[in-house]
Amino acid sequence: MTRSELIVRLAARFPQLTAKDADTAVKMIIDAMIGSLTRGSRIEIRGFGSFSLSHRPPRVGRNPKSGEKVEVPEKFVPHFKAGKELRQRVDQRD
Amino acid sequence: MTLTKADLADLLFEKVGLNKREAKDMVEGFFEEVRVALEQGEGVKLSGFGNFQLRSKPQRPGRNPKTGEEIPITARRVVTFHASQKLKAAVEATGHGDKR
């Protein structure tokens, strides 16, 4: 499912709203989630999961082509942990 | 300051002009559509944010950390998330807030 398919499915779920409302809502939700992580705030969606940042300390890497040493500064990377309901629904064996 | 479904619903109410009920249902619908897709074995690609994929893991040996007893961890299907380049780049320089 792509972002545009998600918009179509949401528009079908809410017949009283326009497709443009669904489109705007998806954009706002995604932008708000990016904004929150960018500020260093985690996201917690009950039944879905949580997004947080993990810290990567600075390290000395190597340019694989030249073998030259490169200082890689510390950084943060996004991390997702699936919530209980999502975990269970995805793992139903039938 | 953690972002929650209530925060997202407030945003849709204030900025998109949905009523409170619609805003709450839209946020719930957003995450439910993603869950339904994943549950049906369909990966989800949200451009600008990231991709949710499914991985099937085989059974592997495990241990009860309290008793030391060996118990197998059963085969399972799990969700993995890969952040988009856009999200990774936005977050990389973040140096404050709760860093978990």
Backbone of each chain as ProteinMPNN parsed JSONL, in Angstrom:
{"seq_chain_A": "MTRSELIVRLAARFPQLTAKDADTAVKMIIDAMIGSLTRGSRIEIRGFGSFSLSHRPPRVGRNPKSGEKVEVPEKFVPHFKAGKELRQRVDQRD", "coords_chain_A": {"N_chain_A": [[0.851, -1.196, 0.0], [0.659, 2.104, -0.944], [1.294, 5.6, -0.205], [-0.583, 7.091, -1.72], [-2.511, 5.148, -2.205], [-3.346, 4.68, 0.393], [-4.622, 7.094, 0.923], [-6.787, 6.902, -0.85], [-8.126, 4.709, 0.297], [-8.795, 5.735, 2.796], [-10.457, 7.823, 2.054], [-12.578, 6.354, 1.05], [-13.461, 5.2, 3.376], [-14.51, 7.323, 4.744], [-17.106, 8.589, 3.608], [-18.446, 11.013, 3.854], [-16.574, 12.952, 3.749], [-14.348, 14.882, 1.611], [-12.103, 13.731, -1.027], [-9.939, 15.314, -0.989], [-9.818, 16.183, 1.654], [-9.01, 13.808, 2.916], [-6.532, 13.496, 1.746], [-5.206, 15.831, 2.659], [-5.305, 15.314, 5.408], [-3.69, 13.01, 5.671], [-1.245, 14.042, 4.868], [-0.857, 15.957, 6.89], [-0.729, 14.373, 9.186], [1.55, 12.782, 8.714], [3.494, 14.804, 8.417], [3.397, 15.903, 10.988], [4.332, 13.779, 12.488], [6.965, 13.515, 11.531], [7.889, 16.024, 12.31], [7.731, 15.847, 15.103], [9.636, 13.821, 15.761], [11.884, 15.075, 14.756], [12.155, 17.147, 16.524], [13.037, 15.724, 18.611], [11.175, 14.425, 20.113], [9.339, 11.591, 21.149], [6.962, 9.326, 19.518], [3.865, 7.985, 20.304], [1.627, 5.598, 19.607], [-1.136, 4.096, 20.605], [-1.798, 0.671, 20.332], [-0.688, 0.537, 17.892], [2.107, 1.309, 17.725], [5.39, 2.575, 18.695], [7.508, 5.337, 17.939], [10.833, 6.248, 18.17], [13.998, 7.842, 18.944], [17.224, 6.586, 18.274], [20.47, 6.74, 19.601], [23.51, 7.188, 17.912], [26.808, 6.856, 18.593], [29.781, 8.931, 17.963], [32.151, 7.788, 15.513], [35.083, 6.262, 14.059], [35.198, 5.864, 10.755], [35.726, 4.188, 7.581], [36.559, 5.098, 4.304], [35.394, 3.051, 1.922], [36.402, 2.788, -0.628], [38.901, 4.183, -0.871], [40.143, 3.501, 1.451], [40.735, 5.313, 3.304], [40.679, 6.971, 6.508], [37.741, 8.221, 8.09], [36.131, 10.608, 10.081], [33.162, 9.904, 11.637], [30.494, 11.72, 12.684], [28.51, 11.854, 15.772], [25.1, 10.715, 15.716], [21.469, 10.684, 15.354], [19.079, 8.12, 14.897], [15.941, 7.052, 13.495], [13.682, 4.869, 15.233], [11.445, 2.124, 15.283], [9.005, 0.506, 17.251], [6.84, -2.098, 17.255], [3.475, -2.098, 18.461], [1.447, -3.969, 20.859], [-1.074, -4.849, 19.803], [-0.726, -4.58, 16.991], [1.457, -6.29, 16.652], [0.319, -8.753, 17.353], [-1.779, -8.998, 15.483], [-0.456, -9.129, 13.062], [0.82, -11.487, 13.223], [-0.936, -13.591, 13.167], [-1.653, -16.955, 12.906], [-3.058, -18.99, 10.523]], "CA_chain_A": [[0.0, 0.0, 0.0], [1.43, 3.346, -1.006], [0.631, 6.757, 0.393], [-1.785, 7.47, -2.478], [-3.535, 4.122, -1.957], [-3.874, 4.933, 1.737], [-5.557, 8.221, 0.805], [-7.997, 6.374, -1.491], [-8.827, 3.849, 1.265], [-9.376, 6.595, 3.837], [-11.569, 8.561, 1.44], [-13.688, 5.407, 0.965], [-13.897, 4.969, 4.748], [-15.244, 8.517, 5.199], [-17.804, 9.112, 2.421], [-18.933, 12.381, 4.065], [-15.467, 13.89, 3.527], [-13.85, 14.878, 0.233], [-10.803, 13.071, -1.198], [-8.937, 16.308, -0.632], [-9.698, 16.136, 3.122], [-8.206, 12.633, 3.252], [-5.179, 13.817, 1.293], [-4.644, 16.806, 3.598], [-5.152, 14.671, 6.716], [-2.516, 12.13, 5.612], [-0.068, 14.908, 4.83], [-0.667, 16.584, 8.203], [-0.327, 13.345, 10.164], [2.945, 12.421, 8.437], [4.343, 15.964, 8.747], [3.445, 16.051, 12.455], [5.198, 12.722, 13.025], [8.349, 13.896, 11.204], [8.203, 17.179, 13.151], [7.929, 15.406, 16.483], [10.934, 13.135, 15.866], [12.932, 16.062, 14.494], [12.336, 17.893, 17.784], [13.546, 14.815, 19.638], [10.058, 13.871, 20.895], [8.886, 10.314, 20.627], [5.568, 9.211, 19.087], [3.309, 6.782, 20.9], [0.291, 5.35, 19.07], [-1.687, 2.899, 21.237], [-2.3, -0.372, 19.445], [0.085, 0.53, 16.645], [3.514, 1.203, 18.079], [6.026, 3.833, 19.059], [8.692, 5.757, 17.192], [11.731, 7.005, 19.03], [15.304, 8.043, 18.31], [18.351, 5.924, 18.919], [21.701, 7.509, 19.485], [24.692, 6.507, 17.363], [27.96, 7.657, 19.008], [30.727, 9.204, 16.881], [33.065, 6.669, 15.295], [35.998, 6.463, 12.938], [34.86, 4.936, 9.677], [36.688, 4.187, 6.487], [36.061, 5.171, 2.935], [35.667, 1.697, 1.425], [37.149, 2.84, -1.892], [40.298, 4.601, -0.725], [40.706, 2.992, 2.701], [41.032, 6.482, 4.121], [39.87, 7.111, 7.714], [36.829, 9.369, 8.117], [35.418, 10.789, 11.347], [31.713, 9.96, 11.468], [29.987, 12.36, 13.899], [27.361, 11.196, 16.407], [23.825, 11.075, 15.104], [20.278, 9.998, 15.831], [18.334, 7.425, 13.843], [14.592, 6.704, 13.936], [13.47, 3.47, 15.588], [10.029, 1.787, 15.474], [8.702, -0.718, 17.982], [5.424, -2.396, 17.037], [2.662, -2.267, 19.666], [0.941, -5.309, 21.091], [-2.152, -5.216, 18.875], [-0.142, -4.761, 15.659], [2.281, -7.498, 16.696], [-0.551, -9.935, 17.355], [-2.572, -9.108, 14.249], [0.433, -9.464, 11.954], [1.363, -12.827, 13.453], [-1.996, -14.603, 13.273], [-1.414, -18.11, 12.052], [-4.294, -19.735, 10.245]], "C_chain_A": [[0.883, 1.242, 0.0], [0.64, 4.468, -0.329], [-0.646, 7.138, -0.372], [-2.889, 6.43, -2.33], [-4.166, 4.296, -0.574], [-4.914, 6.053, 1.691], [-6.885, 7.751, 0.194], [-8.814, 5.551, -0.487], [-9.473, 4.67, 2.375], [-10.57, 7.368, 3.294], [-12.8, 7.657, 1.352], [-14.29, 5.156, 2.349], [-14.754, 6.126, 5.279], [-15.965, 9.178, 4.029], [-18.288, 10.559, 2.605], [-17.834, 13.418, 3.848], [-15.019, 13.831, 2.066], [-12.5, 14.146, 0.187], [-9.691, 14.026, -0.786], [-8.73, 16.355, 0.887], [-8.799, 14.973, 3.545], [-6.744, 12.889, 2.901], [-4.491, 14.772, 2.279], [-4.378, 16.158, 4.951], [-3.901, 13.792, 6.736], [-1.242, 12.97, 5.629], [0.213, 15.496, 6.218], [-0.178, 15.571, 9.24], [1.153, 13.001, 9.965], [3.885, 13.58, 8.79], [4.482, 16.136, 10.265], [4.357, 14.99, 13.064], [6.664, 13.039, 12.741], [8.787, 15.042, 12.115], [8.521, 16.765, 14.58], [9.294, 14.748, 16.653], [12.077, 14.12, 15.658], [13.198, 16.92, 15.725], [12.888, 17.006, 18.89], [12.447, 14.232, 20.514], [9.607, 12.549, 20.293], [7.418, 10.363, 20.238], [5.04, 7.92, 19.673], [1.875, 6.615, 20.429], [-0.207, 4.029, 19.645], [-2.22, 1.909, 20.215], [-1.548, -0.447, 18.126], [1.572, 0.375, 16.942], [4.085, 2.554, 18.448], [7.259, 4.066, 18.191], [9.557, 6.563, 18.146], [13.048, 7.173, 18.291], [16.335, 7.193, 19.027], [19.609, 6.715, 18.609], [22.793, 6.645, 18.868], [25.907, 7.353, 17.722], [28.908, 7.92, 17.826], [31.682, 8.022, 16.72], [34.006, 7.028, 14.153], [35.674, 5.41, 11.892], [35.942, 4.963, 8.629], [35.972, 4.339, 5.162], [36.407, 3.836, 2.277], [36.47, 1.698, 0.122], [38.625, 3.113, -1.658], [40.956, 4.031, 0.526], [41.032, 4.088, 3.69], [40.129, 6.534, 5.356], [38.987, 8.345, 7.628], [36.17, 9.418, 9.486], [33.932, 10.825, 11.04], [31.134, 10.544, 12.755], [28.821, 11.577, 14.514], [26.09, 11.587, 15.675], [22.688, 10.3, 15.737], [19.59, 9.327, 14.661], [16.962, 7.019, 14.376], [14.475, 5.208, 14.219], [11.977, 3.231, 15.819], [9.9, 0.498, 16.267], [7.205, -0.956, 17.833], [4.714, -2.585, 18.372], [2.041, -3.649, 19.714], [-0.117, -5.732, 20.058], [-1.605, -5.471, 17.47], [0.657, -6.056, 15.598], [1.416, -8.755, 16.591], [-1.289, -10.1, 16.035], [-1.723, -9.541, 13.066], [0.894, -10.922, 12.037], [0.285, -13.895, 13.619], [-1.699, -15.756, 12.341], [-2.717, -18.841, 11.819], [-4.106, -20.755, 9.157]], "O_chain_A": [[1.754, 1.394, 0.857], [-0.515, 4.298, 0.061], [-1.664, 7.466, 0.237], [-4.07, 6.776, -2.328], [-5.366, 4.086, -0.397], [-5.957, 5.969, 2.34], [-7.962, 8.141, 0.647], [-10.037, 5.675, -0.425], [-10.565, 4.344, 2.84], [-11.572, 7.547, 3.987], [-13.925, 8.114, 1.551], [-15.493, 4.927, 2.473], [-15.607, 5.935, 6.146], [-15.509, 10.198, 3.511], [-18.517, 11.259, 1.618], [-18.111, 14.615, 3.772], [-15.28, 12.851, 1.369], [-11.844, 13.963, 1.212], [-8.64, 13.607, -0.3], [-7.608, 16.544, 1.357], [-7.941, 15.123, 4.414], [-5.839, 12.543, 3.661], [-3.347, 14.553, 2.678], [-3.349, 16.418, 5.574], [-3.137, 13.821, 7.701], [-0.281, 12.642, 6.324], [1.358, 15.532, 6.668], [0.682, 15.88, 10.065], [1.916, 12.936, 10.929], [4.941, 13.368, 9.387], [5.557, 16.473, 10.761], [5.069, 15.256, 14.033], [7.517, 12.855, 13.61], [9.905, 15.044, 12.629], [9.463, 17.271, 15.189], [10.029, 15.076, 17.585], [13.118, 14.015, 16.307], [14.323, 17.368, 15.947], [13.174, 17.486, 19.987], [12.734, 13.616, 21.541], [9.508, 12.412, 19.073], [6.709, 11.311, 20.576], [5.681, 6.875, 19.562], [1.001, 7.397, 20.803], [0.242, 2.961, 19.228], [-3.003, 2.272, 19.337], [-1.742, -1.375, 17.34], [2.215, -0.565, 16.474], [3.367, 3.552, 18.508], [7.946, 3.133, 17.775], [9.069, 7.453, 18.843], [13.203, 6.711, 17.16], [16.319, 7.094, 20.254], [19.783, 7.271, 17.525], [22.976, 5.495, 19.266], [26.041, 8.466, 17.213], [28.849, 7.222, 16.814], [31.984, 7.332, 17.694], [33.762, 7.962, 13.39], [35.854, 4.214, 12.12], [36.945, 5.664, 8.763], [34.904, 3.768, 4.944], [37.584, 3.523, 2.093], [37.143, 0.717, -0.193], [39.492, 2.397, -2.159], [42.179, 4.068, 0.658], [41.542, 3.827, 4.779], [38.951, 6.186, 5.275], [39.422, 9.394, 7.153], [35.706, 8.398, 9.996], [33.478, 11.674, 10.272], [31.265, 9.933, 13.815], [28.218, 10.735, 13.849], [26.011, 12.663, 15.084], [22.897, 9.391, 16.54], [19.519, 9.886, 13.566], [16.821, 6.683, 15.552], [15.087, 4.386, 13.538], [11.314, 4.037, 16.472], [10.593, -0.482, 15.995], [6.395, -0.12, 18.234], [5.276, -3.16, 19.304], [2.097, -4.405, 18.745], [-0.057, -6.833, 19.511], [-1.97, -6.456, 16.829], [0.559, -6.819, 14.637], [1.729, -9.688, 15.85], [-1.412, -11.213, 15.525], [-2.203, -10.236, 12.172], [1.305, -11.51, 11.036], [0.551, -14.975, 14.145], [-1.517, -15.567, 11.138], [-3.397, -19.259, 12.757], [-5.049, -21.464, 8.806]]}, "seq_chain_B": "MTLTKADLADLLFEKVGLNKREAKDMVEGFFEEVRVALEQGEGVKLSGFGNFQLRSKPQRPGRNPKTGEEIPITARRVVTFHASQKLKAAVEATGHGDKR", "coords_chain_B": {"N_chain_B": [[7.878, 15.545, 25.625], [5.56, 13.652, 24.334], [4.219, 12.634, 21.194], [0.87, 11.93, 20.519], [-2.158, 10.055, 19.56], [-4.25, 11.734, 20.27], [-3.088, 14.278, 20.068], [-2.652, 14.383, 17.318], [-5.274, 14.274, 16.379], [-6.262, 16.698, 17.397], [-4.813, 18.45, 15.836], [-5.841, 17.944, 13.25], [-8.406, 18.803, 13.665], [-8.019, 21.533, 14.218], [-6.514, 22.494, 12.0], [-7.429, 21.342, 9.587], [-10.1, 21.486, 9.634], [-11.87, 19.456, 10.186], [-14.562, 18.043, 12.122], [-14.559, 17.358, 15.704], [-15.138, 14.64, 16.156], [-14.804, 13.511, 13.577], [-12.099, 14.072, 13.194], [-10.87, 12.529, 15.164], [-11.698, 9.971, 14.343], [-10.478, 9.888, 11.838], [-7.738, 9.851, 12.416], [-7.6, 7.447, 13.819], [-8.456, 5.803, 11.735], [-6.389, 6.105, 9.878], [-4.177, 4.748, 11.102], [-5.372, 2.276, 11.398], [-5.833, 1.445, 8.742], [-3.21, 1.029, 7.926], [-2.519, -1.05, 9.664], [-4.346, -3.03, 8.782], [-3.454, -3.481, 6.157], [-0.867, -4.517, 6.674], [-1.492, -6.739, 8.208], [-2.687, -8.274, 6.284], [-0.556, -9.058, 4.886], [0.568, -7.226, 3.266], [3.007, -4.903, 2.388], [3.761, -1.519, 3.498], [4.179, 1.625, 2.103], [5.043, 4.755, 2.901], [5.525, 7.573, 1.4], [8.114, 9.87, 1.976], [8.084, 9.403, 4.664], [8.498, 6.621, 5.523], [8.994, 3.007, 5.168], [6.978, 0.184, 5.96], [7.608, -3.132, 6.529], [7.145, -6.705, 6.185], [8.455, -9.474, 7.912], [9.276, -12.88, 7.926], [10.117, -14.917, 10.538], [12.14, -17.672, 11.379], [11.754, -20.457, 13.694], [13.672, -20.283, 16.718], [16.24, -21.138, 19.147], [15.621, -20.337, 22.569], [15.711, -18.889, 25.889], [14.509, -18.965, 29.179], [15.05, -16.171, 30.965], [14.973, -15.96, 33.718], [14.83, -18.541, 34.901], [16.619, -19.956, 33.416], [15.907, -22.0, 31.892], [15.632, -23.828, 28.865], [13.705, -22.782, 26.128], [11.957, -23.015, 23.064], [11.799, -20.244, 20.768], [9.068, -19.483, 19.016], [8.333, -19.741, 15.441], [7.605, -16.74, 13.678], [5.774, -13.894, 12.367], [6.888, -10.671, 11.765], [6.833, -7.027, 12.026], [8.819, -4.658, 10.33], [10.374, -1.445, 10.321], [11.54, 0.949, 8.055], [13.077, 3.945, 7.914], [12.555, 6.764, 5.754], [14.849, 8.438, 3.493], [14.437, 11.134, 3.769], [13.282, 11.405, 6.34], [15.359, 10.312, 7.891], [17.423, 12.143, 7.373], [16.299, 14.445, 8.452], [16.219, 13.884, 11.166], [18.762, 13.252, 11.961], [20.52, 15.289, 12.961], [19.393, 15.931, 15.332], [19.626, 16.806, 18.692], [18.592, 16.75, 21.228], [15.92, 16.462, 23.698], [13.945, 13.465, 24.476], [16.047, 10.85, 24.153], [15.621, 8.251, 23.365]], "CA_chain_B": [[6.521, 15.702, 25.08], [5.29, 12.573, 23.369], [3.106, 12.849, 20.262], [-0.125, 10.855, 20.635], [-3.308, 10.156, 18.657], [-5.039, 12.912, 20.658], [-2.417, 15.455, 19.483], [-2.882, 14.362, 15.868], [-6.685, 14.622, 16.17], [-6.379, 18.148, 17.632], [-4.233, 19.121, 14.671], [-6.793, 17.835, 12.133], [-9.544, 19.652, 14.039], [-7.642, 22.947, 14.103], [-5.93, 22.931, 10.72], [-8.103, 20.819, 8.397], [-11.503, 21.833, 9.746], [-12.74, 18.32, 10.483], [-15.081, 18.196, 13.481], [-13.759, 16.564, 16.653], [-15.425, 13.228, 15.917], [-14.145, 13.121, 12.319], [-10.653, 14.16, 13.368], [-10.484, 11.363, 15.95], [-11.899, 8.793, 13.488], [-9.5, 9.919, 10.747], [-6.452, 9.412, 12.97], [-7.761, 6.01, 14.078], [-8.542, 5.168, 10.408], [-5.044, 6.126, 9.293], [-3.362, 3.651, 11.639], [-6.07, 1.014, 11.147], [-5.573, 1.034, 7.351], [-1.84, 0.499, 7.884], [-2.568, -2.37, 10.323], [-5.068, -3.968, 7.914], [-2.556, -3.84, 5.055], [0.209, -5.371, 7.186], [-2.13, -7.981, 8.637], [-2.954, -9.057, 5.073], [0.71, -9.425, 4.258], [0.918, -6.195, 2.302], [3.904, -3.873, 2.926], [3.199, -0.169, 3.414], [5.207, 2.622, 1.775], [4.533, 6.122, 3.062], [6.628, 8.357, 0.856], [8.489, 10.986, 2.845], [8.176, 8.961, 6.056], [9.243, 5.368, 5.574], [8.312, 1.784, 4.741], [6.745, -0.903, 6.909], [7.703, -4.391, 5.821], [6.912, -7.899, 6.99], [9.518, -10.487, 7.849], [8.947, -14.13, 8.589], [11.3, -15.4, 11.251], [12.043, -19.087, 11.724], [11.898, -20.777, 15.119], [15.069, -20.294, 17.175], [16.291, -21.508, 20.558], [15.622, -19.232, 23.526], [15.935, -19.29, 27.274], [13.844, -18.154, 30.187], [16.178, -15.519, 31.632], [14.88, -16.138, 35.164], [15.109, -19.908, 35.353], [17.683, -20.548, 32.615], [15.302, -23.117, 31.175], [15.598, -23.637, 27.401], [12.405, -22.906, 25.468], [12.082, -22.494, 21.706], [11.033, -19.065, 20.363], [8.345, -20.018, 17.855], [8.389, -19.006, 14.184], [6.623, -15.663, 13.713], [5.874, -12.836, 11.362], [7.051, -9.39, 12.47], [6.861, -5.797, 11.225], [10.017, -3.827, 10.478], [10.2, -0.099, 9.768], [12.744, 1.577, 7.507], [12.82, 5.367, 7.723], [12.929, 7.315, 4.449], [16.021, 9.327, 3.515], [13.975, 12.443, 4.254], [13.146, 11.34, 7.801], [16.703, 10.105, 8.469], [18.175, 13.396, 7.286], [15.687, 15.427, 9.356], [16.411, 13.468, 12.549], [20.182, 13.007, 12.209], [21.19, 16.339, 13.735], [18.64, 16.198, 16.559], [20.523, 16.534, 19.815], [17.949, 17.061, 22.507], [14.679, 15.72, 23.915], [14.192, 12.115, 24.977], [16.893, 10.313, 23.091], [15.49, 6.823, 23.215]], "C_chain_B": [[6.257, 14.69, 23.964], [4.112, 12.927, 22.475], [2.155, 11.647, 20.329], [-1.246, 11.034, 19.603], [-4.141, 11.391, 18.974], [-4.43, 14.188, 20.07], [-2.702, 15.544, 17.987], [-4.327, 14.76, 15.564], [-6.9, 16.126, 16.384], [-5.906, 18.941, 16.418], [-5.211, 19.101, 13.492], [-8.027, 18.695, 12.396], [-9.207, 21.124, 13.787], [-7.258, 23.366, 12.69], [-6.69, 22.453, 9.488], [-9.601, 21.124, 8.445], [-12.43, 20.632, 9.851], [-13.353, 18.589, 11.858], [-14.353, 17.222, 14.398], [-13.895, 15.065, 16.411], [-14.677, 12.73, 14.669], [-12.63, 13.09, 12.47], [-10.136, 12.92, 14.109], [-10.59, 10.089, 15.089], [-10.865, 8.726, 12.37], [-8.142, 9.412, 11.239], [-6.5, 7.902, 13.226], [-7.748, 5.25, 12.746], [-7.181, 5.07, 9.736], [-4.244, 4.913, 9.776], [-4.036, 2.292, 11.415], [-5.832, 0.539, 9.709], [-4.159, 0.453, 7.22], [-1.821, -0.898, 8.522], [-3.229, -3.409, 9.436], [-4.157, -4.431, 6.775], [-1.497, -4.831, 5.539], [-0.33, -6.749, 7.58], [-2.381, -8.891, 7.432], [-1.684, -9.372, 4.295], [1.197, -8.406, 3.242], [1.851, -5.186, 2.968], [3.281, -2.501, 2.731], [4.333, 0.82, 3.169], [4.608, 4.006, 1.89], [5.633, 7.076, 2.628], [6.862, 9.584, 1.738], [8.658, 10.561, 4.294], [8.987, 7.678, 6.174], [8.388, 4.192, 5.145], [8.154, 0.812, 5.9], [6.769, -2.199, 6.111], [7.444, -5.543, 6.764], [8.08, -8.839, 6.817], [9.044, -11.73, 8.563], [10.199, -14.652, 9.237], [11.123, -16.868, 11.601], [12.125, -19.286, 13.246], [13.378, -20.75, 15.503], [15.089, -20.639, 18.659], [16.319, -20.268, 21.448], [15.768, -19.771, 24.927], [15.071, -18.401, 28.163], [14.946, -17.506, 31.028], [16.145, -15.709, 33.157], [15.356, -17.521, 35.597], [16.258, -20.554, 34.58], [17.187, -21.713, 31.771], [15.277, -22.83, 29.668], [14.185, -23.802, 26.868], [12.532, -22.333, 24.059], [11.264, -21.219, 21.524], [10.389, -19.453, 19.038], [8.547, -19.155, 16.617], [7.315, -17.918, 14.219], [6.811, -14.679, 12.578], [5.904, -11.502, 12.098], [7.095, -8.221, 11.487], [8.2, -5.105, 11.421], [9.75, -2.483, 9.806], [11.539, 0.413, 9.27], [12.417, 3.028, 7.221], [13.262, 5.803, 6.335], [14.184, 8.168, 4.605], [15.641, 10.668, 4.11], [13.89, 12.459, 5.788], [14.512, 11.173, 8.47], [17.482, 11.405, 8.495], [17.632, 14.41, 8.283], [16.09, 15.153, 10.808], [17.888, 13.427, 12.958], [20.815, 14.009, 13.173], [20.491, 16.647, 15.05], [19.502, 15.875, 17.766], [19.908, 16.801, 21.162], [16.696, 16.21, 22.656], [14.975, 14.344, 24.45], [14.853, 11.316, 23.872], [16.721, 8.819, 22.884], [14.945, 6.466, 21.844]], "O_chain_B": [[6.679, 14.864, 22.82], [3.112, 13.464, 22.952], [2.581, 10.498, 20.212], [-1.283, 12.024, 18.873], [-4.678, 12.029, 18.069], [-5.158, 15.076, 19.626], [-2.959, 16.622, 17.453], [-4.583, 15.493, 14.608], [-7.641, 16.757, 15.63], [-6.501, 19.946, 16.029], [-5.392, 20.113, 12.815], [-8.619, 19.246, 11.468], [-10.007, 21.865, 13.216], [-7.623, 24.448, 12.232], [-6.611, 23.092, 8.439], [-10.29, 21.034, 7.429], [-13.635, 20.757, 9.634], [-12.749, 19.28, 12.678], [-13.614, 16.358, 13.927], [-12.916, 14.32, 16.452], [-14.019, 11.69, 14.69], [-11.96, 12.2, 11.946], [-9.114, 12.341, 13.742], [-9.697, 9.243, 15.104], [-10.424, 7.64, 11.993], [-7.478, 8.635, 10.553], [-5.564, 7.175, 12.894], [-7.12, 4.197, 12.628], [-6.864, 4.064, 9.1], [-3.704, 4.152, 8.974], [-3.355, 1.278, 11.261], [-5.647, -0.657, 9.485], [-3.947, -0.508, 6.48], [-1.193, -1.816, 7.997], [-2.749, -4.538, 9.336], [-4.095, -5.621, 6.465], [-1.257, -5.855, 4.9], [0.293, -7.778, 7.319], [-2.299, -10.114, 7.538], [-1.739, -9.89, 3.18], [2.111, -8.672, 2.461], [1.511, -4.658, 4.026], [2.385, -2.33, 1.905], [5.314, 0.859, 3.912], [3.767, 4.396, 1.079], [6.561, 7.356, 3.387], [5.919, 10.241, 2.181], [9.297, 11.264, 5.077], [10.024, 7.643, 6.835], [7.216, 4.348, 4.803], [9.061, 0.635, 6.713], [6.038, -2.347, 5.132], [7.51, -5.392, 7.984], [8.627, -8.985, 5.724], [8.483, -11.662, 9.657], [11.227, -14.816, 8.581], [10.058, -17.264, 12.074], [12.52, -18.38, 13.979], [14.236, -21.144, 14.713], [14.089, -20.461, 19.355], [16.963, -19.273, 21.118], [15.93, -20.974, 25.126], [14.933, -17.206, 27.902], [15.688, -18.201, 31.722], [17.184, -15.625, 33.81], [16.161, -17.664, 36.517], [16.813, -21.564, 35.012], [17.952, -22.333, 31.032], [14.941, -21.723, 29.249], [13.535, -24.818, 27.113], [13.146, -21.283, 23.872], [10.16, -21.112, 22.058], [11.083, -19.721, 18.057], [8.893, -17.978, 16.725], [6.223, -18.152, 14.737], [7.852, -14.635, 11.924], [5.056, -11.233, 12.949], [7.354, -8.391, 10.296], [8.67, -4.974, 12.551], [8.99, -2.4, 8.84], [12.549, 0.325, 9.968], [11.57, 3.317, 6.376], [14.234, 5.274, 5.796], [14.538, 8.57, 5.714], [16.411, 11.271, 4.857], [14.358, 13.391, 6.442], [14.794, 11.807, 9.487], [18.121, 11.741, 9.492], [18.4, 15.153, 8.894], [16.28, 16.087, 11.588], [18.223, 13.55, 14.136], [21.552, 13.63, 14.084], [20.931, 17.516, 15.802], [20.054, 14.779, 17.854], [20.617, 17.052, 22.136], [16.437, 15.333, 21.83], [16.107, 14.056, 24.839], [14.289, 11.131, 22.794], [17.586, 8.177, 22.288], [14.767, 5.287, 21.539]]}, "name": "protein", "num_of_chains": 2, "seq": "MTRSELIVRLAARFPQLTAKDADTAVKMIIDAMIGSLTRGSRIEIRGFGSFSLSHRPPRVGRNPKSGEKVEVPEKFVPHFKAGKELRQRVDQRDMTLTKADLADLLFEKVGLNKREAKDMVEGFFEEVRVALEQGEGVKLSGFGNFQLRSKPQRPGRNPKTGEEIPITARRVVTFHASQKLKAAVEATGHGDKR"}
